[in-house]
């Protein structure tokens, strides 16, 4: 029996119903400004992508805050947005692949009307969403399949040190977790390799945000994500609970400047999809698609 991956051994981090409530609300409003800022910082790493992509997948586009940035970076590329349900969304204006006027005139069927698999891309961009994924072994192979050979993956997400101060406040009050635990970047690297990605590289930075009141802090956190921890405290909470929380936040998070401080760990990662290579064993089975891919790599001129 195959050895389970690190993620498979972990207990569930996220309550699916709580996550769906958060995503439904997030998809109906603008992406948080923090997501836009992280997208800008991640874009500074795009110099690592030497080839100019003709197609760019923006995974969880409604919450990534990256569409304008990607369009400015690659004005000639076709931007392929995906929703928070991991399904393709309608493409932005200007990227229509429907029939041209002459195709409509002669009745030639539109390419978009023909059943086809979602197009692959040379760059898959996933900004500030991977921390919400509890089943990496299901998602990462989809990303691998969505990329062309030598295609590039770039992502960012929260790291495990995010909101440590808030967790300490909740622990002192005996309230359970204020949010789901986040994934360690070393585990992410292992999962990428297991899914077939090559040369994964991760780095991180700390960002400290400040607020002038507990109300402003909590409003910001609600925009970034609701409490999806399965072990969160159940039931309704009254005014006294909120006053207790406000007092604890002021007591534990107030810095020398009189503002409340919280630290966020941001993980950045990139990897690429290499050519498929068969693992030589006593008996080796290779799919027809994998064999065609390997043949095309050895004979670039072939199109069959």
C-alpha angles and dihedrals in degrees: 000000000000117000109254117245120249092258092050090057094054123091115244112288099191136054103227095210092052091048093051091052090052094047094048090054093043094051091058096057140045118287114265115269089239090061090052091050092050089048089054091050092046090050089062085069093056089096084081088069102079098177119072106239118229090197128032124191114211103199115210088004096179092065102028097080088210109108097098092043093051092046090052092047094048107023093168095048126100108242113216111195122201125198130231088265088064091248128123117266127207109283122250120264111279095038097078113145096186126122121304120233093263092051090054091046095056094036095245110164114254116248090229090058093059116091109253141152117263110277119261122234141211092226129037113192120194113176122189099336109093093084087067093058116097097176108055094163088063097045105040096059087054089054090047091053092046092058127080117235106283088018117147131235121204124180144159132196144155117287128218095266091063112122095359090149091054091049089054090053092052092046091053091051093046094238103133122237123341090207145355118290113256129232122262114240092233089059089050090054091051091050092050092053091047089053092054102262119141132223098001112193124192131186134167145202136192122237121190117205123194135201135188096226143017089247092058092046094051093046089054092049092050089056092051094048144314124247104282098168112131089217096052117132109274128220137041122308128214137213094278091058091054093047090050090051093048091051092048092049092052091047097048106028105040112114131200089275091060093248128116114254130204127174125220125196111213120197121202121192141176137180138156137229111247127202112282113260124194117237107231112227136151086276118019126190119197124187119235092242092052091049091051090049093052090046092052090052092054093042108033092178094063119097101180 
